[in-house]
Amino acid sequence: MDYCPVRPRALAVRTISEASPDLAASLGLAPDRRALGLITATSDDALFTALDQGTKASPADVVYARSFYAGAAHASGPLSGECIGIYAARDPAEIDAALTACLAYLENEAWFYAIGVGTGGDDVIFFPHVVAATGRYLAPLAGVAAGAPIAYLIAPPLESIIGIDAACKAATVRLTKWFGPPSETNFGGGYLAGDQPACEAAARAFASAIADVCAAPRTARDARGGGEAPSASVARGGNGVRAGATGSAQPARFRALATGERFAIKPDHLTHLVDDTTLVVKTHPRIALRGKIDFLQSAILDAQVAADQEQARGLVGELGELLELARALVGAEVTGKPLAPFRLFGMSPDEVRDATHHTQELYGVPFMYPDVRQGPVIAKLNLARAVAREAELSALAAFPARGPGDDHDHHQVDADADVDSSATTGSPIAPPGRPDLCLALNRISSALYLLACKYVAGRYDGTRRPRGPVRGWRPPR
């Protein structure tokens, strides 16, 4: 069956610079959290995941998030939708950063999907969503540490129960929260915790089980999860089966990509390239690239914390843009889908590159050598830039230029077959196999240098130009 995306929409967005004392008391706000951001949307679960995304781009907290009874089809007004969310923060800049990340995630990531039932044209709508790294809002609700992945699975009443059961059976996950139907919107579902590949497998099984119900809703038969055939049964011995920890035979669920060897239990020295059938060694170039991108995210976040401590609100928000782009790189690399076009600080990738060559004209700062007297923000920005450059080199190694006649290089699998394959000259100067990833990492490096120049130039509100000279490059004599 085809899964048709049902894209949520934000209906109304507003900010309040300073909440009234009575409203602040009603919301239980801390004395230093009086700036508010409010949003309504057409889909509650989509908005809740998007609100969580905002907490990863800003120090803002989600202080209120509720679904409306009966759902968007019975909303109380044209701007009500299905839910409302409220952020609270120390100042409007933090609210703006949270809302920007929230809206981007709502529109581009947090989609419901629909499957048609029968010939009447009616659709079953469901939410088979994986949050790769939970923020400060969803993590405590799901009973996991911030940064841990979860599968956020929602569907109509019967379908949600069938789907949750299939998801729990399909992967090594645990159900940390069950939403028994009916909810305010008459749906059900739950949060499942596990590593990211397990959460993705659970989400696929959830969707597959719902599709099975939609295909024959009134056929009284045993429910089927993801990948199960009508007469599925557990294999007992023979080819493709290995003994588990207890010595009993189990289906050989895992497969090594390089050799085709199958395992009932995933070996610790192997990891998922895409799914259970593409296990690779952890030194694989694409796994090394993922580690570099993780390191880059950490370095950007570290610089963001330093900027926040220095009250450089604008810099916190701009680093948040870089963090969102770095996170998008992960999904694009794993799925093989092209990275969406991006802008940084309102500039195109080409404009970012050009700006790095004109920092003297733009900010009064020559090509700069970082100095100890410029403080921790500059040191951390420079470190993050170095990590971005290393990540770019890892991307070039993981996705080298393809030779003549190559449909895939030896680092790729079917999941990324739709990557641009125009570079077939085999020349050392041919474009890499994933030019989108390499370009983004290159521009993140350039953008970090621009932010350092702006910071030294005193371009951020709340900061003064750091003491000490700006040591620039001079031509050799």
C-alpha positions in Angstrom: 0.0 0.0 0.0 1.0 3.6 -0.6 1.6 5.7 2.5 0.5 9.3 1.6 2.0 12.0 3.8 -0.4 14.2 5.7 1.6 17.4 6.4 0.7 19.4 9.5 0.4 23.1 9.4 0.9 25.8 11.9 -2.3 27.9 12.2 -1.3 30.8 14.5 2.0 31.9 16.0 2.6 34.7 18.5 5.2 35.8 21.1 4.8 37.7 24.4 7.9 39.6 25.4 6.9 39.8 29.1 3.9 37.8 30.4 1.6 39.4 32.9 2.1 38.4 36.6 -1.3 36.6 36.7 -0.6 34.6 33.5 2.9 33.8 34.6 1.5 32.5 37.9 -1.2 30.4 36.1 1.5 28.8 33.9 3.8 28.2 36.9 6.6 30.2 35.3 9.9 30.8 37.1 10.8 34.4 37.8 13.4 34.6 35.0 11.1 32.9 32.4 8.6 35.5 31.3 9.0 35.6 27.5 6.4 33.3 25.8 5.9 31.8 22.4 2.5 30.3 21.4 1.6 28.1 18.5 -1.5 26.2 17.3 -1.4 23.5 14.7 -3.5 21.1 12.7 -2.0 18.0 14.4 -1.2 17.4 18.0 1.4 14.7 18.0 3.2 16.4 15.1 3.3 19.7 17.1 4.5 17.9 20.3 7.5 16.5 18.5 8.2 19.9 16.9 8.0 21.6 20.3 10.6 19.1 21.5 12.8 20.1 18.6 12.7 23.7 19.7 14.2 22.8 23.1 17.3 21.4 21.2 17.8 24.7 19.4 17.1 27.1 22.4 17.1 27.2 26.2 13.4 27.7 26.0 11.1 25.2 27.8 7.8 23.8 26.9 5.5 24.9 29.7 2.1 24.0 28.2 1.1 21.5 25.5 -2.4 20.2 25.2 -4.7 18.5 22.6 -8.2 19.8 21.9 -11.1 17.4 22.2 -12.4 15.7 19.1 -9.6 16.8 16.9 -9.0 19.3 14.1 -12.2 18.3 12.2 -14.2 19.8 15.1 -12.0 22.7 16.1 -13.4 25.6 18.0 -12.2 28.1 15.4 -10.3 28.4 12.1 -7.0 29.1 14.0 -7.5 26.5 16.7 -6.6 23.3 15.0 -6.0 20.3 17.2 -3.5 21.5 19.8 -1.7 24.4 21.4 1.9 24.7 22.6 3.6 27.4 24.7 7.3 28.0 25.2 8.7 30.1 28.1 12.2 31.6 28.1 14.4 34.3 29.5 14.1 36.7 26.5 12.4 37.0 23.1 15.6 35.8 21.2 15.4 32.4 22.9 11.7 32.2 22.0 12.4 33.1 18.4 15.1 30.4 18.1 12.7 27.8 19.6 9.8 28.7 17.3 12.0 28.7 14.2 13.2 25.2 14.9 9.7 24.1 15.9 8.1 25.4 12.7 10.8 23.9 10.4 10.4 20.5 12.1 6.6 20.7 12.0 6.6 21.4 8.2 9.5 19.2 7.1 9.7 16.2 9.4 6.7 15.5 11.7 4.2 14.1 9.2 1.3 11.8 9.7 0.6 9.3 6.9 -2.7 8.0 5.4 -3.8 4.7 4.0 -7.0 4.3 2.0 -9.6 1.8 3.3 -11.8 -0.1 0.8 -13.4 1.7 -2.1 -15.1 4.5 -0.2 -12.1 6.8 -0.2 -11.8 7.0 3.6 -8.3 7.1 5.0 -6.7 5.8 8.2 -4.3 8.4 9.5 -1.4 7.4 11.7 2.0 8.7 13.0 4.9 6.2 12.7 7.5 8.8 13.8 11.1 8.3 15.1 12.7 11.1 17.2 16.4 10.5 16.6 17.4 12.5 19.7 14.8 13.6 22.2 15.0 17.1 23.7 14.1 18.4 27.1 10.3 18.2 26.5 9.8 14.6 25.3 12.6 12.9 27.1 11.0 13.0 30.6 7.5 12.2 29.2 9.0 9.1 27.5 11.1 8.1 30.5 14.4 8.3 28.7 17.5 10.5 29.0 17.6 13.6 26.9 19.3 12.8 23.6 18.0 9.2 23.5 15.9 8.1 20.5 12.2 7.1 20.7 9.5 5.8 18.4 6.5 8.0 18.8 3.6 5.9 17.4 0.0 7.1 17.1 -3.1 5.7 15.3 -6.8 5.2 15.6 -8.0 3.0 18.4 -7.9 -0.6 17.1 -5.1 0.1 14.7 -2.9 1.7 17.5 -3.1 -1.5 19.6 -2.4 -3.8 16.7 0.5 -1.6 15.6 2.0 -1.2 19.1 2.0 -5.0 19.5 3.7 -5.5 16.2 6.3 -2.8 16.9 7.2 -4.3 20.3 7.7 -7.7 18.6 9.7 -6.4 15.7 12.6 -4.8 17.6 14.5 -4.6 20.9 12.4 -1.8 22.3 10.3 -1.2 25.4 7.0 0.5 25.7 7.6 3.3 28.2 4.2 5.0 27.8 1.0 3.7 26.4 -1.8 6.0 25.4 -4.9 3.8 25.6 -7.7 4.9 23.4 -9.5 7.2 23.5 -7.3 10.2 23.8 -8.7 13.7 23.5 -8.6 13.2 19.7 -9.9 9.6 20.0 -6.5 8.1 19.0 -4.1 5.8 20.8 -0.4 4.8 20.7 2.7 5.1 22.8 6.4 5.9 23.2 8.9 3.1 22.6 12.5 3.3 23.7 15.6 1.6 22.2 18.5 2.4 20.0 17.8 4.3 16.8 17.8 1.3 14.4 15.4 -0.6 16.8 13.1 2.4 16.9 13.1 2.7 13.1 12.3 -1.1 12.8 9.5 -0.7 15.3 8.0 2.2 13.4 8.1 0.2 10.2 6.4 -2.7 11.8 3.8 -0.3 13.3 3.0 1.0 9.8 2.9 -2.4 8.2 0.5 -3.8 10.8 -1.8 -0.8 10.2 -1.6 -1.4 6.5 -2.6 -5.1 7.1 -5.7 -4.0 9.0 -6.6 -1.5 6.3 -6.3 -4.2 3.6 -8.9 -6.4 5.2 -10.5 -4.7 8.2 -13.3 -7.2 8.8 -11.4 -10.4 8.2 -11.1 -12.2 11.5 -7.5 -13.4 11.4 -4.3 -13.1 13.4 -2.7 -9.7 13.3 0.4 -9.3 11.2 3.3 -7.1 11.9 6.0 -5.7 9.7 7.3 -8.2 7.1 5.1 -11.1 8.2 3.7 -13.2 5.5 0.1 -14.6 5.8 1.5 -18.0 7.1 4.5 -16.7 8.9 6.1 -19.1 11.4 9.3 -19.2 13.3 12.0 -21.2 11.6 13.5 -24.2 13.5 17.1 -24.9 12.6 18.5 -25.3 9.1 20.1 -22.6 6.8 19.9 -19.0 7.9 19.3 -19.8 11.6 21.7 -19.5 14.5 21.2 -20.5 18.1 20.5 -17.7 20.5 21.8 -17.1 24.0 19.5 -19.8 25.4 20.6 -22.4 22.8 17.1 -22.4 21.2 16.9 -21.7 17.4 15.9 -18.2 16.4 15.2 -16.5 13.1 18.4 -15.1 11.6 17.3 -11.5 11.6 20.6 -9.8 11.1 22.9 -9.9 8.1 26.4 -8.8 7.5 26.6 -6.6 4.3 30.1 -7.6 3.3 29.7 -11.4 3.6 26.0 -12.1 3.7 26.4 -14.1 6.9 23.3 -14.1 9.1 23.0 -13.8 12.9 20.0 -14.3 15.3 21.7 -11.8 17.7 23.6 -8.7 16.5 27.3 -9.0 17.2 28.6 -6.1 19.3 31.4 -5.3 16.9 28.9 -4.7 14.0 26.5 -1.9 13.6 23.6 -0.9 11.3 24.5 0.9 8.1 20.8 1.2 7.2 18.8 -1.7 8.7 19.1 -5.2 10.2 20.3 -6.6 6.8 23.2 -4.2 6.3 25.4 -4.7 9.3 29.0 -3.4 8.9 32.1 -3.1 11.0 32.3 0.1 13.1 35.4 1.2 11.1 33.3 1.5 7.9 33.8 4.9 6.4 30.1 5.9 6.7 30.1 4.9 10.3 33.2 7.0 10.9 31.4 9.9 9.1 28.4 9.6 11.5 30.8 9.8 14.4 32.4 13.0 13.0 28.9 14.6 12.5 28.0 13.6 16.1 31.2 15.3 17.2 30.4 18.3 15.1 27.0 18.6 16.8 28.6 18.4 20.2 31.2 21.1 19.3 28.5 23.5 18.0 26.4 22.9 21.1 29.5 23.6 23.3 30.0 26.9 21.5 26.3 27.7 21.8 26.6 27.2 25.6 29.6 29.5 25.8 27.7 32.1 23.7 24.7 31.8 26.0 26.9 32.4 29.1 28.3 35.5 27.4 24.7 36.8 26.7 25.3 36.7 23.0 21.7 35.9 22.1 22.0 36.4 18.4 25.0 34.1 18.3 23.0 31.4 20.2 20.3 31.5 17.6 22.7 31.4 14.6 24.6 28.5 16.1 21.2 26.9 16.5 20.8 27.1 12.7 24.1 25.3 12.2 23.0 22.6 14.7 19.8 22.0 12.9 21.7 21.6 9.6 24.2 19.2 11.2 21.3 17.1 12.5 19.6 17.1 9.1 22.9 15.7 7.7 22.4 12.5 9.8 19.0 11.7 8.3 20.1 12.5 4.7 23.2 10.2 5.1 21.4 7.3 6.7 18.4 7.3 4.3 20.3 8.3 1.2 17.8 11.0 0.5 19.2 14.3 -0.9 19.7 17.0 1.7 17.1 19.7 1.4 18.3 23.1 0.1 19.4 25.3 3.0 20.2 28.9 3.9 22.3 30.1 6.8 21.6 33.4 8.5 19.5 34.3 5.4 22.4 33.6 3.0 22.7 31.0 0.3 25.7 28.5 0.4 27.4 30.6 -2.3 26.8 33.8 -0.3 28.3 32.2 2.8 31.4 31.3 0.9 31.8 34.8 -0.6 31.3 36.5 2.8 34.3 34.6 4.2 36.5 36.3 1.6 35.3 39.8 2.6 35.3 39.9 6.4 37.4 43.1 6.3 34.8 44.9 4.3 31.8 43.4 6.1 33.0 43.4 9.8 36.3 45.3 9.8 38.1 42.0 10.7 40.9 40.6 8.5 41.6 36.9 8.1 41.9 36.2 11.8 44.1 34.3 14.1 42.3 33.4 17.3 43.8 34.8 20.4 43.6 33.8 24.1 42.4 37.2 25.0 39.3 36.8 22.8 37.9 34.4 25.3 36.2 31.0 25.3 33.5 31.7 22.7 36.2 32.3 20.0 38.1 29.2 21.2 35.0 27.0 20.9 34.0 28.4 17.6 37.4 27.7 16.2 37.3 24.2 17.6 33.9 23.6 16.0 35.2 24.8 12.7 38.1 22.4 12.9 35.7 19.5 13.6 33.5 20.6 10.6 36.6 20.4 8.3 37.4 16.9 9.6 33.8 15.9 9.0 34.0 17.1 5.4 37.1 15.0 4.8 35.2 12.0 6.3 32.3 12.6 3.9 34.7 12.7 0.9 36.2 9.4 2.1 32.8 7.8 2.7 31.4 8.9 -0.7 34.3 9.1 -3.2 33.8 10.0 -6.8 32.4 7.1 -8.8 34.2 5.4 -11.6 32.9 4.7 -15.1 29.9 2.3 -15.1 29.6 2.2 -11.3 26.0 2.2 -10.1 27.1 2.2 -6.5 30.5 2.5 -5.0 31.6 0.0 -2.4 30.5 2.1 0.5 26.8 2.3 -0.6 23.8 0.1 -0.5 20.3 0.2 -2.1 19.0 2.6 0.4 20.9 5.4 -1.1 20.6 4.4 -4.7 18.8 7.7 -5.5 22.0 9.8 -4.8 23.3 11.8 -7.6 25.4 9.5 -9.8 26.5 12.0 -12.4 30.1 11.9 -11.4 31.3 8.9 -13.5 34.5 10.2 -14.9 36.7 8.4 -12.4 38.9 11.5 -12.3 40.5 12.5 -9.0 38.8 15.9 -9.3 35.3 14.5 -10.1 32.6 15.5 -7.6 32.1 13.2 -4.6 29.3 10.6 -4.5 27.3 12.8 -2.0 28.0 16.4 -3.0 25.1 17.6 -1.0 26.7 16.4 2.3 30.1 17.7 1.4 28.8 21.1 0.5 26.8 21.4 3.7 29.8 20.5 5.9 32.1 22.9 3.9 29.6 25.7 4.5 29.2 24.9 8.2 32.9 25.4 8.5 32.7 28.7 6.6 29.8 29.9 8.7 31.6 29.2 11.9 34.4 31.4 10.7 32.0 34.2 9.9 30.4 33.9 13.3 33.9 34.2 14.9 34.5 37.4 12.9 31.2 38.9 13.8 31.8 38.1 17.5 35.2 39.7 17.5 33.7 42.7 15.7 31.2 43.1 18.5 28.2 42.6 16.2 26.1 40.7 18.8 23.8 42.5 21.2 24.8 42.1 24.9 28.5 41.7 24.1 31.4 44.0 23.7 34.3 43.6 21.4 36.7 41.3 23.2 39.9 42.9 24.4 43.2 42.5 22.6 44.3 43.0 19.1 42.8 41.2 16.1 45.8 39.5 14.6 45.3 39.2 10.9 47.2 37.5 8.1 49.8 39.5 6.3 51.6 38.6 3.0 55.1 37.2 3.5 58.0 39.5 2.7 
